[in-house]
Amino acid sequence: MRAICWIALALALGNVEDVWACSCVPHSPCGSFAATEAVFLGQVVDVRREGQMNVARIAVNRVWKGSVDPVVTVSNEADTSCSFAFPVGQRFLVYGTGSKGIFRTHMCAGGGPLRDDAPEPELPPPGGRVTGSVLNLDRAFTGGADPTMPIAGARVWVEAGGSLLATRTDGNGRFTLDGVPLGVHRVHADVGPALEAVTQVALRSPSDCGSVVIMPRPAGHITGSFVPGGGAPVDKVELYAVPVTHDWTQRDLSDSKRTTVGPSGDFAFDGVTPGRYLITVNLVSPPRVSQPFAPAYYPGVESRQEAKVIDVDNDRVSLSQPFAPQRTLPLTTIQAEIVCRDGSLPRSGLVYAKQVDDRAYFHESTYERVDGRFRVPVMQGVSYDVEGEVLVPARDASGREIGFTGRRTPAVRVEPDGLTSVVRLVVPLDRCQDSTLDGSKPQ
């Protein structure tokens, strides 16, 4: 019901410069080229704003795919983490939808601005080619410039079909491996004995190709199993590896590692810096419905003094006994109803229950409704702030419908002794007929 754009590092195609972009569904360079209607290169002449769109006029100098006029307009949604900038005077590689003189593009399609010194990309991408970059990440990065630094001269290699394909990165940290066969391969970079630098690429056919970013990380690993008492579910339970010297009075977790438990109960912390660690559950954030265990330390104790310290070097540490918390905490249910000002019920809705404890990074939620009421499972004995949300059409200044947006109710505090009553959540709408089910027009 809600879409969130997360910032992630994306490597654009060919020699297109690295950019910070919204996360995208994985797509190989060959797949991106095949999926788009037009691919062309041109110079940005000017840029203007039209409503919610950035619109660039581009003088085209090379076309690889599609029907493209000598001068075109290319639009892209503005003011989001998925938005392209169109630098005037710079070359721009467009993977666009449209034809002749009008195109639209977006960051997940591929393309982007080219550096002044970059050669034209080789398109369409050759099958069996894996391109990428080896980059160091500045972990003290707080904003502004690109937080990565290229690693030049690093040996990059893939072992495939009994043969070794190897190359070295150039001065910009980039590399190209040709002749990689179809299949799933691990791409390695040699960057020093205390670090590991590896990622995965999948070529699904002989004509497929790939593009990757390799970022070195510490070579330490911790593996083990999570087996709580009482047979509680384990899949996706969140665990932390916290340094013994961690300052528990601070919310900064940059010194800690996080992982989630798999369906079988196995877990692994990768990229662990050498040091001494405590493995914990529900110490960073309080217990919640998906992991209702009393706060505990490995191997299952609730006292830090009794916890087993894990010593990590540049190797793999396999825990000799399972992490087995013994206390599972009880759950209960909050009942809520969402109504509009006229007392009517919305077509659909979502109810959130957030623990009042300010350490609670997560909330419980449900969209399932029985007899007009939402039943949200929560922890017993805990205070919650409860909110409701419905979808309503979103309109621009002229009243034209441009999509949908969420409309939330004011929060209602629910104390542990108030769980027997139904929480009434009033959405700021005169009538629920104006709400929608999925962003479509109201019936």
N, C-alpha and C positions, 0 to 999 in steps of 0.2 A: 504493500500500500504506500510505502514511502521509498523514494530513491535518494541515495546519498552518494555524492562524488567524493572519493578519497584520493588524495594526492599520492602518486606513485611515480617512480622513475621509469620512463619509457624510452626505448631506443628506436628512433625512426629509421626508415629504410635507407639503404645505400649509404651515401655520404651526407644525408640530412643531419643537421646538428642535433645533439641530444637536447631534449626538452623535458620540463616537468609537466606531466599530463595527468588527466583523470585515469583511473584504472579502466582497462578495456578487456573485453573477452579475447583470450589469446588467439592470435591470427598470425600465420607465417607471412613473410614478405610476398611469397608466390600466391598465397591465398588472398592477400589484400589486393594484389594486382588483378587477379582473376575476378574478384568480387565487385570491383568498382566499374562505373560506366566510362570514365575518362581519366587518363593520366597525362599530365602535361607540365611543362616547365615555363615560367615566364617571370617578368620583372614587375614588381608592384609599383604602379604609377601613382595611385592615390587611394585613400581609405576614407569612408564616411560611416556614420551611424544611422541606421534606419530601424527605429523601434528597438526591438531586442536583438538586432543583428548587426554585426560588423560586416560591411560590404567593401570589397577591394576591387579596383579596376586593374587588370593585369594584362600587360603586353606579352603575348605568347611567342616563344621562340623555338619550342620543340614539342612535338606531340608523339606520344607512344601508343595512345589508345583513345578511341572515340572521335566524334565529330566536333571540332573545336575551331572557333573563329580566331582571327589574328588578335583581336582585343576582346576580353571577356570580363564579366563581373562574377566574383566568387563571394558568397556569403557564408557566415559562420556565426553561431550563437555567441552573444557577448556576455562578459561578466560572470563566467563560471570557470571552474578549474579545468573544464574540458575545452575552453575557448582558445583558438589560434590567435596570435597577434600577426598582423600583416605589416612588417616594417617597410615603409616607403623607400623605394630604390633598391631593395634587396631581391634576390632571386627567390622564387617560391615554387616548390614542387606540389602540385595539386593532385590529389586522388579525389575526384569529384563525382557527384550525381548531377546529370543534366546533359545538355548538348548545345551546340552552336555557341551562343554568347552568354548563357546564364548557367551557373553551377552553384551547388552547395557542397560544403565539405565539413568534416569534423575530425578531431584529433585521432579518434580510434580508427579512422579510415586509412591513415598513413599520410606520408608527405610532411610538408612543413618548410620553414625557411632554410636556405642553404647558406653556409658560411661563404665568405668572399673567396677564400682560397680552395674551396671544395670543387673537385671535378664534377661533371655531370654524372648522375647515377647510371649504372649499367642496368637497363631495363629492356624487356622484362627480366626479373631475377633468374639466373641460371639454376636449374635443378641440381640438387646435391651440394649446394653452397651454403655454408654457415658463416655468417658475419657477426661481428659484435665488438664490444669494448671491454677492457679490463680497467676497472676504476677503483680508486681508494675513496671511501666515504669519510668525510670529516664529521666525526660523531659529536663535535662541539658546535655544529652548525645550528644557527638560530634563525636564519632568514637572510634574504638579500641575494647574494651571488650564488652561482652553482656550487653545491656543497661537495662536488666530486673532483678528484684529480686523476688524470690518466696515468697509467703505469706503462711506460715505454720499455721495449726490449724484453718483455715477458714471454717465455715459451708457452704456447697454447697447443694443446693436443687432444685428439680423440682416438680411442682405440676401437676399431670397427672391422668386423669380418676378419679378424686375425692379423690385420695390418695397422700400422700406426700412422696417422696423418698429423703433421705438426707444422707450426709456423711460429712467428714472433710478432708481437704488437709493434706498430709504428710509433712515431713520436706523439700521436694523439691517443695512444692506447688502443687503437683499432686493429682488428685482424680479419683475415679471410681464410677459410678452409674450404677447398674444393674437393669434389669426389667423395663426399660423405654419403654412404648408402642409406636406403630407407630403413627406418627403425627408430628406437629410442636410444639416445646416446648421452653419455656424460662428457661434458666439455671441461677440461682441466686447464688451469694456468699455474705455472711454477712461480711463486712469489716469495718464497722463504720457508724455512723449516718450522717456524712457530705458527704459520698461517695455512689455511686451506682455501683454495679458490676453485670452485666447481659449480656447474649448473647443468641443467638437462635441456636437451633439444629433441623434438620428435619430428621426423620426416615421414610423412604418411604415404608417400609414393616416390618413385624415382625422379619425378619432375618437381617435387616439393623442395623448399629451402627453409632456412631458419635464421633468426636474428636474436642474439642474447646479450645480456650484460652480466659480467662476472665481477663480483665484489668480494675481495678477500675477507675472511673472518678468522678469529682464533680457532685453533685446531682441537680444542678440548670438547669432549662429549660426555654426557651422563645418560645412561639408559637404565630402565627398570620397569617394574609393573606396579599397578595400583589396584589393591584388593581390599576395599572397605568392608567392614563387618555389616551383617544384615542383608547382603545381596543387593545393595543399592546400585542403580545404573552408574556406569563409569564413563561412557562415551562422551567426549568433549569436556570432561571435568578439567578445570584450569589449575595448573600447578606452577609454582615459582621456585627457582633456585636463587636464594638470597645470600649474599656474602655475609659471613659471620660478623664482619665489622659494619654492617648496614645500620644506618641511623633510623630507627623505627619512628622517630618523632617527625620525620619529613615524608612528603608524598612522592619525592623523586625516586623513580625506580630504574634510572638509567644504569645502575650497577647490577641489576638483576636480570635473569633470563626467565622467559615465560614459555610454557608449552601446554598442549592439551592432550589428554589421554585418548587413545584410540578405542574402538569398539571391543577389542580383546583385552583391554586393560594395560597395554604396553604404552610407554611414553619415552621420549628422548629429548634432551636439551642439547642443541647443537651450537657451535660457535661460542663455547664457554671459555672465558679468559682464565688462565691459571690462577688458582686461589683456593680458599676454603669456603664451603657453601652449606646452607641448610635448605633442604627440600621442604616446601610448605604447601598446605591447602587452606584456603579461607583465612589467611593471615593478612593478605594485602587488601582484600575486600571481604565483607561479611558473608556468611552462608546465605545461599539463595536456593530456589526450588530445584534448579538443575544440579546443584551440588550441596545437599543439606547436611554437611558434616560439621561437627564441632571443629574449630580451628585446631590444626595439628601439624606436627613436624615429623619428618621421616625418623624412625620407621613406623610411626603411628601414635606418638606420645603428644600430650598437650602442654608439656612443660619444656621451655627452651633449654633448661639445664639438662634434661634427659635426652635431648635430640642428638642424633648421630651426625657428626660433621663429615662432609664429603670433600676429600682432597682431590683437586683436579690439576693435572699437568697438561702438556700438549699431547694428550692421548685419549683413549676411550675408557671411561669408568663404568663398569657394569655392576649395579647394586646387587649384593648377595642375597638380600631378602626383600619381600614386597613392601611397599608403602601401604599400611593397613590401618587407617583410622578406625576407631572402635565405636564412636558415638555418632549415630545418625539422628538429627534433630527433627522434631515433629512439624508437620505442615498443617495449614488450615486454609480457609477460602474466604475471600472478600466477594460479596455480591454487590453489583452495581447496575444501575440503569442510566442510559443516556436519553435525555428528553430535550426538546426545543422549548422555547418560551410559551408556546401554546399547549404544551403537554404531550405533543405527538412524538412518536418514536422515529428515529432515522432508519433509512433502508439498511444501513450497515454501520459499523463503528469499530473502534479499537479502544481498549481500556488499559491504562498503564498504572502500575503500582510501584512507587519508588520508595525504598527504605529512607526514613528520615535521617538515619545515621549518615553523616557527610562522607563516610568512606565508601558508600555504596556507589560504584561506578555503573551498575546495571539496574534495570528495572524488570519486573515481571509484567507480562502483558497477555491479553487474549482478545480475539475477535469473535469467539464462539458465544452464541447467545441461546439461552433456553428460557422460553416463556417471557421474552423481552428483557431478561436479566443476563448480565455477563458475570461469570464466575471465575475469578482470578486466583489461582493457587498462590499462596504466600507462606512465609515462615511464621510459625506460631510465636506469640509473645513479642512481636516486633511492630513498631509504629510505621505507618506508611502514609505517603501523600498520593492520592488517587486522582487521575485525570482521565477524561474521555476525549476522543477525537473522531470527527466525521469528515468526509470529503465533500467539497462544494466546488462548483465551477469557478475557475479563475477568469477574470476579464481585464482587458486593457482599459485605458482611459476613455476610449470611445464606447465601451460596453461590449466589445467583441469578445466572444469566448475564445480563450487561448490555451485551455487545458483545465487543470483542476489543482486544488490546494487543500491542505488540511485546516480545519477549524477546531481549536481545542477549547475545552471547558476549563473554568477555574479549578484549581486543585482543592481537594477536600482531605483534611487530616483524619486518619482512621487510627484510633488507639486500640491496643489489644483487647480492651474490655468492651469495644464497640462493634465487634464483628458480627453480632447477631442481627443488626439492622442493615437495611439495604441502603447503599450509598447512592444518593441522587445527584447526577452530574448534568448540569444545564448548559447546553451548547449555545453560544450567542447567535442563534438564528430564530427569527420570528416563527418559522414553521419548518418542520423537517421535510416537507415536500421539496425544499430547495437543496436537499442533500442528494448525493449520488452514491451508487454502489461501487463503481470502479473508475470514476472519472468521465463516464459517459453523461449525456444530457439527462436531466431528471425526467422521469416518466409522468 
